[in-house]
Amino acid sequence: MKITQLSLIVAALITTQVYAEDTLQEIVVTTTNKTPQSINETTSDITVITSEDIQEHGYQTVAEAISHVPGITMTSNGGLGQPVSLFVRGEDAGKVLVLLDGMRLNDPSTPDGRATLAHLTTDNIERIEIVKGGMSSIWGGNASAGVINIITKGAKKGLHTHVQVGYGSHHTKKASLHAAYDNGALSGVLNASRLKTDGFSALLPRDAEADGYTNTSYNLKLGYRFDPHNRFGLYYNQIDYDVEYDSAFPAPNPDDALSKSTGKQKNYKADYNFQYDDYSMNLSASKGDFHREYSYGTFDVAIKEYTMLNSLKYTDGKVIAGLDYKDIDDGSDGAFVNKAVYLSNLYHINDSTLLESNLRYDDFDKFDNKTTYKIGLKHQHDFLKGFTTSAN
């Protein structure tokens, strides 16, 4: 589905070659060990989709953007808003952790605990970090196949506003508002968007009842820097959607106007960052509320999560230690509490070889406790600049 967009403010974009060695040094990622670092400072298989990539290819949803990444397979039941199935190296979506500005988007009320990627639009995304391969030793059980970390755009100095409208096939209409402000101490970004389409039916004939979709999303990010060492942040994200779909059951009529779903997902987070010389600390508290409603039932679940992360750089590397506390409440016997402690170490054996080791212990109140670990080795070869080999 193609949408022609009319921008009220036109910005010049500078396209860069992300595979160049100099550019790789500049790409900073946070997914592999929860702290900022160069993309070269990890043994994990990581791909970064930038806002320039999204703009260039015209991706409308996160699912559409990541479907083009090697090692990822994506299937869809139809057009915009229809369920999508994600596979990372053959593993299903329930084993892939999806984050938005550090807030968990995986919905425990779904059959396998997956995130509903079909409702994530690309309006305010700065980059998407995709780690393929087991990351449970840092992030826990939901990340046994990988992590998708979505980072929204930050504010630039001064006041900036941007309005965008678009119209496309199947009577698809889209409008978005972006406002950002930064005076050096106080910063804030607000993004609001609404997408509505008549859609189409995935069933034949082509004149069958269309499956419409409406998505209204809000994203707010506020920050205050007290001094060079202390910063406080607030984050909020909300997605409201209504979607029609074709029933999986052939009788009486899978292509009806009664198969509908509505949902609301709200995520909140507050965090505090302290940094002094080579030491940094992050404290965060977050909550996720998930609501899904169908003709056959309603699903509600809430997640509360508290984390503490400490990082210390030393001469040849960096050591990271963290604590996690997660409380999942679905109003039934499925509720549980997960407490975890983890340790990560990056060590430069020499200028060309990096050793990465992670260890995590998870304590569950209703399941067996679990210890996970990871050891990775990465070597940069001198005979070809930018060529590396790694094993995990």
Secondary structure, DSSP 4 states (H G I P E B T S, - for coil): --EEEEESS--------TTSHHHHHH-EE-TTTSS-EETTS--SEEEEEEHHHHHHHT--BHHHHHTTSTTEEEEESSSTTS-EEEEETTEEGGGEEEEETTEE-B-TTSTT--B-GGG-B-TTEEEEEEEES--HHHH-GGGSSEEEEEEE--PPSEEEEEEEEEEETTTEEEEEEEEEEE-SSEEEEEEEEEEEE----SSSSTTSPP--EEEEEEEEEEEEEEETTEEEEEEEEEEEEEEE---SS-SS-SS-S--EEEEEEEEEEEEEEEEETTEEEEEEEEEEEEEEEETTEEEEEEEEEEEEEEEEEETTEEEEEEEEEEEEE-SSTT-EEEEEEEEEEEEESSSSEEEEEEEEEEEESSS--EEEEEEEEEEE-SSSTT-EEEE-
